[in-house]
Amino acid sequence: MKILIQEQDYTAALDAVRPLTIERKLNEPSICRFWLAFRPGQLGDSSGNQSISVTGDDGTLYFTG
């Protein structure tokens, strides 16, 4: 799985304790929830309203927002 935020790869920062979830409901927007855990010196940006994409290892697109 690959997580891109503003075209930067944040996959390594995915918090393994809390699983990534994608929630889909009929006639409602999809919701993707995940947590990032940064170590000192790792890339991190706290600004909001950034584009996100979640793709599988085989290139399947699971979420964009």
Secondary structure, DSSP 8 states (H G I E B T S, - for coil): -EEEETTEE-GGGB-TTS--EEE--TTS--EEE--B---TTS------S--EEEE-TTS-EEEE-
